[in-house]
Amino acid sequence: MITGELKSQVDKLWTTFWSNGVSNPLSVIEQISYLLFIKRLDDLELAKEKQAQRLGGKIKNSTFAPEQQNCRWSQFKNQNPEAMLKIVRDQAFPLIKELGTTGGTYAVHMKDATFLIANASLLANVVEQIDRMPMEDRDTKGDLYEYMLSKLTTAGTNGQFRTPRHIIKLMVELMAPTAREVVCDPACGTGGFLVAVAEYLQQQQDSEGNLVLNGQGNREHFNSEMFHGFDFDPTMLRIGSMNMMLHGIEDPKIEARDSLSEDHAGVNEQFTLILANPPFKGSVDKEGIATNLSKVIDTAKTELLFGALFLRLLKKGGRAAIIVPDGVLFGSSNAHRKLREILVETHKLDGVISMPSGVFKPYAGVSTAILMFTKTGVGGTDAVWFYDMQADGLSLDDKRQPVEQNDLPDLLRRWHSRDLLKDVDRGEQAFFVPKELIVENSYDLSINRYKELEYAEVVYESPKVILNKLKVLEDEIRVDLNELEGLLG
């Protein structure tokens, strides 16, 4: 958790950029990302040097050639502003762009990056502020970066809403990923879902108390094969790659793809787990939609096309937890009904979590739900588990302040202990609905269709009793008025 002091330092850093003419939030985060990356390279080099000193050997795989030592953060941070700007702009920044030739994801996306800090005093000020921030461990760096991402108030312009971190964490814990998963977010943005999977696995232990990532081959798989993300926005690709690198993922496969496009239709059945909050921006040009998607769902609506995409990307037995607008649950068009029918009849729809409409504020007040399903190709839906989330631990207004009401712990507990034979009371907050009933209702998945509300009987007094009470009150008022009149003489 980011501390108040560190939060204040980030706010001050943000203000420094703003007052010097760099006001676009994405640009600010990009420029800070570049400097954090340069600083991380030096931190890694310092760690290598210390290890070499302890072992009495030479540094292996040095990042900086002898003539590049002045590009190191620990070297140029002590230079005067003009010299610092020249080193960072003309040497250190080109260095991290050239690292793309080694295949590193972040560096690959850096090829089109631009260093916007042209003012020497601004750079010196920013470097000094970053250097003072306590970032000794990866978790602190990750929290700092997440806080910066929370400042993306421009989100939502293209139907893209930054998913709240606690909702991302909830979805990861619902899916409980294992150390050999192959995870994908086809609309990865800043990489929040992928980072959350990494954080989850970094804490998991086996029955003997050992970290699961220390198992044979697990660490190598984690670093190079587990994480995959697609996005078409170059800025998001750079920011997402940096976010993941700061969370200890060495080589995530972040690719520039328009996931719904015909140009990128060749990725099929490669992933065991999908976590996503795809954009709900309405419709796309039908001519550009991948034919293997439009054959499944004849629509131009992105939220439905992404549903078909997830099924295409998953391996048999693969699982998904995705956020959808409520319209996907009950929409009456042929395309809406077709997607729901496919999930229920052709695959295994595991659960539907209805979320309150304020979850995505201040960006949007849209009502959403989480769909959880398993790709089988042969059906398997006997009943669907529903949960009616009323509160997520934060106020459901634009301020989103912490509140006591929080259904998330109860949701997780009930999900992991769900019982098809016991969870049958549809008056409860969580319950199963038999497949037959869902089919009867045209595959409607809205919780209000199935939840049974109990209406408590209210017994009122008879009109005569109420009238007599009013007369008594009137008499008491008259007595009080007479007393007041006597006091006034």
C-alpha positions as CSV (number, residue, x, y, z in Angstrom):
1,M,0.0,0.0,0.0
2,I,1.4,3.4,-1.0
3,T,2.0,5.6,2.1
4,G,0.7,9.2,2.5
5,E,4.2,10.5,2.3
6,L,5.0,8.8,-0.9
7,K,1.6,9.8,-2.3
8,S,2.5,13.4,-1.5
9,Q,5.8,13.0,-3.3
10,V,4.1,11.7,-6.4
11,D,1.6,14.5,-6.3
12,K,4.5,17.0,-6.1
13,L,6.3,15.3,-9.0
14,W,3.1,15.5,-11.0
15,T,2.7,19.2,-10.3
16,T,6.3,19.8,-11.3
17,F,5.5,18.5,-14.8
18,W,2.2,20.3,-15.0
19,S,3.7,23.7,-14.1
20,N,6.4,23.2,-16.8
21,G,4.0,22.6,-19.6
22,V,3.7,18.8,-19.6
23,S,0.1,18.5,-18.8
24,N,-1.1,15.3,-20.6
25,P,-1.4,12.6,-17.9
26,L,-0.2,9.9,-20.3
27,S,2.8,12.0,-21.3
28,V,3.7,12.6,-17.7
29,I,3.5,8.9,-16.9
30,E,5.6,8.1,-20.0
31,Q,8.4,10.5,-19.1
32,I,8.4,9.3,-15.5
33,S,8.5,5.7,-16.9
34,Y,11.6,6.4,-18.9
35,L,13.4,7.8,-15.9
36,L,12.3,4.9,-13.7
37,F,13.5,2.5,-16.3
38,I,16.9,4.2,-16.5
39,K,17.1,4.1,-12.7
40,R,16.2,0.5,-12.6
41,L,18.9,-0.4,-15.0
42,D,21.4,1.2,-12.7
43,D,19.9,-0.5,-9.6
44,L,20.3,-3.9,-11.4
45,E,23.9,-3.0,-12.3
46,L,24.7,-2.0,-8.7
47,A,23.3,-5.3,-7.5
48,K,25.5,-7.2,-10.0
49,E,28.6,-5.2,-8.8
50,K,27.9,-6.1,-5.2
51,Q,27.5,-9.7,-6.1
52,A,30.7,-9.7,-8.1
53,Q,32.5,-8.1,-5.1
54,R,31.2,-10.8,-2.7
55,L,32.3,-13.6,-5.0
56,G,35.5,-12.0,-6.1
57,G,34.7,-12.2,-9.8
58,K,33.6,-10.0,-12.7
59,I,30.2,-8.7,-13.6
60,K,28.3,-10.9,-15.9
61,N,26.0,-9.5,-18.6
62,S,26.7,-5.9,-17.8
63,T,24.1,-3.5,-19.2
64,F,26.5,-0.6,-19.5
65,A,29.6,-0.7,-21.7
66,P,32.7,1.1,-20.3
67,E,32.0,4.2,-22.4
68,Q,28.3,4.2,-21.2
69,Q,29.0,4.5,-17.5
70,N,27.9,8.2,-17.5
71,C,24.5,7.0,-18.6
72,R,23.9,5.4,-15.2
73,W,21.5,7.1,-12.8
74,S,24.1,7.1,-9.9
75,Q,26.5,9.0,-12.2
76,F,24.4,11.6,-13.9
77,K,22.2,12.5,-11.0
78,N,25.2,14.5,-9.5
79,Q,25.8,16.5,-12.7
80,N,24.8,20.1,-13.2
81,P,21.4,20.5,-14.9
82,E,22.7,21.3,-18.4
83,A,25.2,18.4,-18.4
84,M,22.5,16.1,-17.0
85,L,20.0,17.0,-19.8
86,K,22.6,16.4,-22.4
87,I,23.5,12.9,-21.0
88,V,19.9,11.8,-20.5
89,R,18.6,13.1,-23.8
90,D,21.5,12.2,-26.0
91,Q,22.9,9.0,-24.4
92,A,20.8,7.4,-21.7
93,F,17.5,7.7,-23.5
94,P,18.9,6.3,-26.8
95,L,20.5,3.5,-24.8
96,I,17.2,2.2,-23.5
97,K,15.7,2.5,-27.0
98,E,18.5,0.4,-28.4
99,L,17.9,-2.3,-25.8
100,G,15.0,-3.4,-28.0
101,T,17.4,-5.4,-30.1
102,T,17.7,-7.9,-27.3
103,G,14.0,-8.6,-27.5
104,G,12.9,-7.0,-24.3
105,T,9.2,-6.2,-24.5
106,Y,9.4,-2.7,-23.0
107,A,12.4,-1.7,-25.1
108,V,10.6,-3.0,-28.3
109,H,7.8,-0.6,-27.6
110,M,10.2,2.2,-26.9
111,K,11.3,2.4,-30.5
112,D,8.8,5.1,-31.2
113,A,9.1,6.8,-27.8
114,T,10.0,10.5,-27.5
115,F,11.8,12.2,-24.7
116,L,9.8,15.4,-24.0
117,I,11.8,17.0,-21.2
118,A,13.7,19.8,-22.9
119,N,14.2,22.0,-19.9
120,A,17.4,21.3,-17.9
121,S,16.1,22.6,-14.6
122,L,12.9,20.5,-15.0
123,L,14.9,17.4,-15.5
124,A,17.2,18.1,-12.6
125,N,14.2,18.8,-10.4
126,V,12.4,15.6,-11.5
127,V,15.6,13.4,-11.1
128,E,16.1,14.8,-7.6
129,Q,12.5,14.1,-6.6
130,I,12.5,10.5,-7.9
131,D,15.9,9.9,-6.2
132,R,14.4,10.8,-2.9
133,M,11.5,8.4,-3.2
134,P,11.8,5.3,-1.1
135,M,11.8,2.6,-3.7
136,E,14.1,-0.1,-2.3
137,D,11.8,-3.0,-3.1
138,R,9.7,-3.9,-6.1
139,D,6.4,-3.7,-4.3
140,T,6.9,-0.1,-3.4
141,K,7.8,0.7,-7.0
142,G,4.7,-1.2,-8.2
143,D,2.4,0.7,-5.8
144,L,3.9,4.0,-6.8
145,Y,3.3,3.2,-10.5
146,E,-0.3,2.1,-9.7
147,Y,-0.9,5.4,-8.0
148,M,0.4,7.3,-11.0
149,L,-1.9,5.2,-13.2
150,S,-4.9,6.2,-11.0
151,K,-4.3,9.7,-12.2
152,L,-5.4,8.8,-15.8
153,T,-8.5,11.0,-15.6
154,T,-8.7,11.0,-19.4
155,A,-9.7,7.3,-19.3
156,G,-13.1,6.5,-20.7
157,T,-12.8,8.5,-23.9
158,N,-12.7,5.3,-26.1
159,G,-14.9,3.1,-23.9
160,Q,-11.7,2.3,-21.9
161,F,-12.2,2.4,-18.1
162,R,-9.4,1.7,-15.7
163,T,-10.5,-1.3,-13.7
164,P,-10.3,-0.6,-10.0
165,R,-7.4,-2.5,-8.5
166,H,-9.6,-4.2,-5.8
167,I,-11.9,-5.5,-8.5
168,I,-8.9,-6.9,-10.5
169,K,-7.6,-8.5,-7.4
170,L,-11.0,-10.0,-6.7
171,M,-11.2,-11.6,-10.2
172,V,-7.7,-13.0,-9.9
173,E,-8.6,-14.6,-6.5
174,L,-11.8,-16.0,-8.0
175,M,-9.8,-17.7,-10.7
176,A,-6.9,-18.8,-8.4
177,P,-4.3,-19.1,-11.1
178,T,-1.6,-21.8,-10.9
179,A,2.1,-21.5,-11.6
180,R,1.8,-23.1,-15.1
181,E,-1.0,-20.9,-16.5
182,V,-0.7,-19.1,-19.8
183,V,-2.5,-15.9,-19.1
184,C,-3.8,-13.4,-21.6
185,D,-5.6,-10.0,-21.5
186,P,-6.6,-9.1,-25.1
187,A,-7.3,-5.5,-24.1
188,C,-4.5,-5.2,-21.6
189,G,-4.1,-1.4,-21.4
190,T,-1.7,-0.7,-18.5
191,G,-1.4,-4.4,-17.7
192,G,-3.4,-4.4,-14.5
193,F,-4.8,-7.9,-14.7
194,L,-1.5,-9.4,-15.7
195,V,0.3,-7.6,-12.8
196,A,-2.3,-8.9,-10.4
197,V,-1.8,-12.5,-11.5
198,A,2.0,-12.0,-10.9
199,E,1.4,-10.6,-7.4
200,Y,-0.9,-13.4,-6.6
201,L,1.5,-16.1,-7.7
202,Q,4.5,-14.4,-6.0
203,Q,2.7,-15.0,-2.7
204,Q,1.5,-18.6,-3.2
205,Q,3.0,-21.5,-1.2
206,D,2.8,-25.2,-1.6
207,S,1.7,-27.6,1.1
208,E,5.3,-27.6,2.5
209,G,5.4,-23.8,2.8
210,N,7.7,-23.3,-0.3
211,L,6.9,-20.6,-2.9
212,V,5.2,-22.3,-5.8
213,L,7.3,-20.2,-8.2
214,N,10.4,-21.9,-6.9
215,G,9.1,-25.3,-8.3
216,Q,11.0,-26.8,-11.2
217,G,10.7,-24.7,-14.3
218,N,8.0,-22.4,-12.7
219,R,10.2,-19.3,-12.4
220,E,11.4,-19.6,-16.1
221,H,7.8,-20.0,-17.2
222,F,6.7,-17.0,-15.1
223,N,9.4,-14.8,-16.6
224,S,9.0,-15.6,-20.2
225,E,5.9,-17.7,-21.2
226,M,3.1,-16.9,-18.7
227,F,2.0,-13.4,-19.5
228,H,0.5,-12.2,-22.8
229,G,-1.3,-8.9,-23.6
230,F,-2.7,-7.2,-26.7
231,D,-3.4,-3.5,-27.2
232,F,-3.4,-1.2,-30.2
233,D,-2.4,2.0,-28.4
234,P,1.4,2.5,-28.5
235,T,1.3,4.7,-25.4
236,M,-0.5,2.0,-23.4
237,L,1.9,-0.7,-24.7
238,R,4.8,1.3,-23.3
239,I,3.1,2.1,-20.0
240,G,1.8,-1.5,-19.6
241,S,5.3,-3.0,-20.3
242,M,6.9,-0.7,-17.7
243,N,4.2,-1.5,-15.2
244,M,4.8,-5.2,-15.5
245,M,8.6,-4.8,-15.5
246,L,8.3,-2.9,-12.2
247,H,6.4,-5.8,-10.8
248,G,9.1,-8.3,-11.5
249,I,7.9,-9.8,-14.8
250,E,11.1,-10.0,-16.9
251,D,9.8,-10.7,-20.5
252,P,6.0,-10.4,-20.9
253,K,4.6,-10.9,-24.4
254,I,2.9,-7.6,-24.9
255,E,1.9,-7.3,-28.6
256,A,0.5,-4.5,-30.7
257,R,-2.8,-6.0,-31.9
258,D,-6.3,-4.8,-32.6
259,S,-7.8,-7.9,-31.1
260,L,-11.0,-7.8,-33.2
261,S,-9.3,-7.1,-36.5
262,E,-8.9,-9.5,-39.4
263,D,-5.2,-8.6,-39.4
264,H,-4.7,-10.4,-36.2
265,A,-7.0,-13.4,-36.6
266,G,-4.3,-16.1,-36.3
267,V,-4.1,-16.4,-32.5
268,N,-6.2,-19.4,-31.5
269,E,-6.5,-21.7,-28.5
270,Q,-3.2,-20.6,-26.9
271,F,-4.2,-19.6,-23.3
272,T,-5.4,-21.3,-20.2
273,L,-6.7,-18.2,-18.5
274,I,-8.2,-14.9,-19.7
275,L,-8.8,-11.9,-17.4
276,A,-10.2,-8.8,-19.1
277,N,-12.3,-5.7,-19.1
278,P,-12.7,-5.1,-22.8
279,P,-13.8,-1.6,-24.1
280,F,-17.5,-1.0,-24.3
281,K,-17.3,1.6,-27.0
282,G,-20.4,0.5,-29.0
283,S,-19.7,-0.7,-32.5
284,V,-16.8,-1.2,-34.9
285,D,-16.6,-1.3,-38.7
286,K,-18.0,-4.7,-39.8
287,E,-15.5,-4.9,-42.7
288,G,-12.5,-4.9,-40.4
289,I,-13.8,-7.6,-38.0
290,A,-12.1,-11.0,-38.1
291,T,-14.2,-13.4,-40.1
292,N,-13.8,-16.2,-37.5
293,L,-15.5,-13.8,-35.0
294,S,-18.3,-12.5,-37.2
295,K,-19.2,-16.1,-38.1
296,V,-19.8,-16.9,-34.4
297,I,-21.6,-13.6,-33.5
298,D,-23.1,-11.5,-36.4
299,T,-22.7,-8.1,-34.8
300,A,-20.6,-5.0,-34.7
301,K,-20.9,-4.5,-30.9
302,T,-17.5,-4.8,-29.3
303,E,-18.7,-6.3,-26.0
304,L,-20.2,-9.2,-27.9
305,L,-17.3,-9.7,-30.3
306,F,-14.9,-9.8,-27.4
307,G,-16.9,-12.6,-25.9
308,A,-16.4,-14.6,-29.1
309,L,-12.8,-13.7,-29.1
310,F,-12.2,-15.0,-25.6
311,L,-13.6,-18.4,-26.6
312,R,-11.4,-18.4,-29.7
313,L,-8.2,-17.6,-27.7
314,L,-8.8,-20.2,-24.9
315,K,-7.5,-23.7,-25.0
316,K,-10.0,-26.5,-24.2
317,G,-10.4,-26.5,-20.5
318,G,-9.3,-22.8,-20.3
319,R,-11.1,-20.4,-18.0
320,A,-12.1,-16.8,-18.1
321,A,-13.3,-14.0,-15.9
322,I,-14.4,-10.9,-17.8
323,I,-16.3,-7.7,-17.1
324,V,-19.3,-7.0,-19.3
325,P,-22.0,-4.2,-19.3
326,D,-25.3,-5.4,-18.0
327,G,-26.8,-5.3,-21.5
328,V,-24.9,-8.5,-22.4
329,L,-26.8,-10.3,-19.7
330,F,-30.3,-9.5,-20.9
331,G,-30.1,-7.8,-24.4
332,S,-32.9,-9.1,-26.6
333,S,-31.1,-8.9,-30.0
334,N,-30.2,-12.1,-31.8
335,A,-26.5,-11.5,-31.2
336,H,-26.9,-10.9,-27.4
337,R,-29.0,-14.1,-27.1
338,K,-26.6,-16.1,-29.3
339,L,-23.5,-15.3,-27.1
340,R,-25.4,-16.3,-24.0
341,E,-26.6,-19.5,-25.6
342,I,-23.1,-20.4,-26.7
343,L,-21.8,-19.9,-23.2
344,V,-24.5,-22.0,-21.6
345,E,-25.0,-24.7,-24.2
346,T,-21.6,-25.1,-25.9
347,H,-19.3,-24.4,-23.0
348,K,-19.7,-24.2,-19.2
349,L,-20.9,-20.9,-17.7
350,D,-19.7,-21.1,-14.1
351,G,-20.9,-17.8,-12.5
352,V,-22.4,-14.4,-12.9
353,I,-21.6,-11.6,-10.4
354,S,-23.8,-8.5,-10.5
355,M,-21.9,-5.4,-9.5
356,P,-23.3,-2.0,-8.3
357,S,-23.4,0.8,-10.9
358,G,-20.8,3.0,-9.0
359,V,-17.9,0.6,-9.4
360,F,-16.4,2.5,-12.3
361,K,-17.0,6.0,-11.1
362,P,-15.8,8.7,-11.6
363,Y,-15.2,7.5,-15.2
364,A,-18.7,6.0,-15.7
365,G,-21.8,5.0,-13.9
366,V,-22.5,2.0,-16.1
367,S,-23.9,-1.2,-14.5
368,T,-21.6,-4.1,-15.0
369,A,-21.2,-7.8,-14.2
370,I,-18.4,-10.4,-14.0
371,L,-18.9,-13.5,-16.2
372,M,-16.9,-16.6,-15.4
373,F,-16.8,-19.5,-17.8
374,T,-14.8,-22.6,-18.9
375,K,-14.2,-23.5,-22.6
376,T,-15.3,-27.0,-23.2
377,G,-16.8,-27.2,-26.7
378,V,-19.1,-29.9,-25.4
379,G,-21.3,-28.1,-22.9
380,G,-21.3,-28.8,-19.2
381,T,-23.5,-26.1,-17.7
382,D,-25.7,-27.8,-15.2
383,A,-26.4,-24.7,-13.2
384,V,-25.0,-21.2,-12.9
385,W,-23.9,-19.6,-9.7
386,F,-25.1,-16.0,-9.1
387,Y,-24.0,-13.4,-6.6
388,D,-25.6,-10.1,-5.9
389,M,-22.8,-7.7,-5.0
390,Q,-24.3,-4.6,-3.2
391,A,-21.0,-3.0,-1.9
392,D,-17.3,-3.2,-2.7
393,G,-15.8,-1.4,0.3
394,L,-15.9,2.1,-1.3
395,S,-18.7,4.7,-1.7
396,L,-20.5,4.4,-4.9
397,D,-20.3,8.1,-5.8
398,D,-17.5,10.0,-7.6
399,K,-15.4,10.3,-4.5
400,R,-15.1,6.5,-3.9
401,Q,-14.1,6.9,-0.3
402,P,-13.6,3.7,2.0
403,V,-16.8,2.5,3.7
404,E,-17.6,-0.4,6.0
405,Q,-20.0,-2.2,3.7
406,N,-17.9,-4.7,1.7
407,D,-19.3,-7.9,0.1
408,L,-15.9,-9.0,-1.5
409,P,-14.7,-11.2,1.4
410,D,-18.1,-12.9,1.5
411,L,-18.2,-13.3,-2.2
412,L,-14.8,-15.0,-2.3
413,R,-15.8,-17.3,0.6
414,R,-19.0,-18.3,-1.0
415,W,-17.5,-18.9,-4.4
416,H,-14.8,-21.2,-3.1
417,S,-17.2,-23.1,-0.9
418,R,-20.2,-23.1,-3.4
419,D,-22.3,-26.2,-3.3
420,L,-24.8,-27.0,-6.0
421,L,-27.0,-29.0,-3.6
422,K,-27.0,-26.5,-0.8
423,D,-26.9,-23.1,-2.5
424,V,-30.5,-23.3,-3.8
425,D,-32.3,-20.5,-1.9
426,R,-32.8,-17.7,-4.4
427,G,-33.6,-15.4,-1.6
428,E,-30.0,-15.4,-0.5
429,Q,-27.2,-13.2,-1.8
430,A,-25.6,-16.2,-3.6
431,F,-27.4,-19.1,-5.2
432,F,-27.4,-21.5,-8.1
433,V,-30.0,-21.4,-11.0
434,P,-30.6,-24.6,-12.9
435,K,-29.8,-24.5,-16.6
436,E,-33.3,-25.5,-17.5
437,L,-34.7,-22.3,-15.9
438,I,-32.1,-20.2,-17.8
439,V,-33.1,-21.7,-21.1
440,E,-36.8,-21.1,-20.4
441,N,-35.9,-17.4,-19.9
442,S,-34.2,-17.1,-23.3
443,Y,-30.8,-17.4,-21.6
444,D,-31.3,-14.2,-19.6
445,L,-28.5,-13.9,-17.1
446,S,-29.6,-10.9,-15.1
447,I,-29.8,-11.7,-11.5
448,N,-33.1,-9.9,-11.0
449,R,-34.8,-12.4,-13.3
450,Y,-34.1,-15.2,-10.8
451,K,-33.7,-13.6,-7.3
452,E,-36.7,-14.1,-5.1
453,L,-37.5,-11.2,-2.9
454,E,-39.2,-11.7,0.4
455,Y,-41.7,-9.0,1.3
456,A,-42.3,-8.6,5.1
457,E,-45.9,-8.1,6.0
458,V,-46.5,-4.7,7.6
459,V,-49.4,-4.5,10.1
460,Y,-50.9,-1.1,10.5
461,E,-53.2,0.0,13.3
462,S,-56.9,0.5,12.4
463,P,-58.0,3.9,11.2
464,K,-60.1,4.4,14.5
465,V,-57.0,3.8,16.7
466,I,-54.9,6.2,14.6
467,L,-57.8,8.9,14.7
468,N,-58.0,8.6,18.5
469,K,-54.2,9.1,18.8
470,L,-54.4,12.2,16.7
471,K,-57.2,13.6,19.0
472,V,-55.0,13.0,22.0
473,L,-52.1,14.8,20.4
474,E,-54.4,17.7,19.4
475,D,-55.7,18.0,23.0
476,E,-52.1,18.1,24.3
477,I,-51.2,20.8,21.8
478,R,-54.2,22.9,22.8
479,V,-53.2,22.7,26.5
480,D,-49.7,23.8,25.6
481,L,-51.0,26.7,23.6
482,N,-53.3,27.9,26.4
483,E,-50.3,27.8,28.8
484,L,-48.2,29.8,26.4
485,E,-51.0,32.4,25.9
486,G,-51.3,32.8,29.8
487,L,-47.6,33.4,30.0
488,L,-47.8,36.2,27.5
489,G,-50.5,37.8,29.6
